[in-house]
Amino acid sequence: MILFDRALELAAVTTDRHDSRASTAALPASHDTAQGRITMHPTPATCTGTALAYDILAVLGKPTDRFGGFHLA
């Protein structure tokens, strides 16, 4: 999971080799866009900046289907 906190200017990537229920449940609880903090679980096998950007837009509730004309994908 990825946590970004705007107030702290901090981005953290957490991993859980065992994909435990505890971490899967606890980490999204820190998601709070009003406080400038997002927590997301990237699409499996995400390996490009573009794919990560789409995941961030999605977690923010922004549309991800408007970029075809800009040749960004």
N, C-alpha and C positions, 0 to 999 in steps of 0.2 A: 504494500500500500504506500501511497505517497501522501505526505502531509505538508501543506504549505501554510505558513502563518505570516501574513503581511506585517503585523505589528512587530514581530520579532525578526522580520526579514530572514526567515529560516525556511528551508525546504529540507525535508527528511524523507528518506526512503527506508521503509521497514520491510523486512522479509521474515517469513515464517516457513521454514523448510517443511514443517509438518502440516501447514495449513490448518491450524487448530481452530476449533469453534470459538475459543476464548478470544483470540486475536481478531478473528473475522468479525466477531460481534462488538468488541471494544473499540477498535480503531475508528469505525465510522461514527461513533458517538461523539468524536471530537470535531466533526464537520459542523462549521458554523459560519456561513457566509457573511452574516451581519457583523461578525468579529474579524472578518478578513481571513478566515481559516477554512481551507478545503481539505477533505480527505477523499481519496479515490482509490479504487482498485482497478489498475490498468487492464485493458483487454489482454488476455493471454497471448504471449508471443509478440507483444508490442516491441518493435525494435527500431522504429523511426520517430523522429521528432514530430512528424505530421500525425502519426497515429496517436501519440501522446497528447498532442494539442486537441485532437478530436475528443479524446477521453475527458480532458479538462473542460472543454466547452460543454460536453454532455453533463458532467457533474454540476456545472453551474446553471444548467437548465437552458442553455443557449442552443439555437439551431445549428445542426452540423451538416445540413444538406444544401447550403447556399454557396458553396465554393467552387462548383464545377466550372463556371464561367471564368474564374480567375486562374484556372490550371494549377491549383495548389495541391491537389490530391495526386 
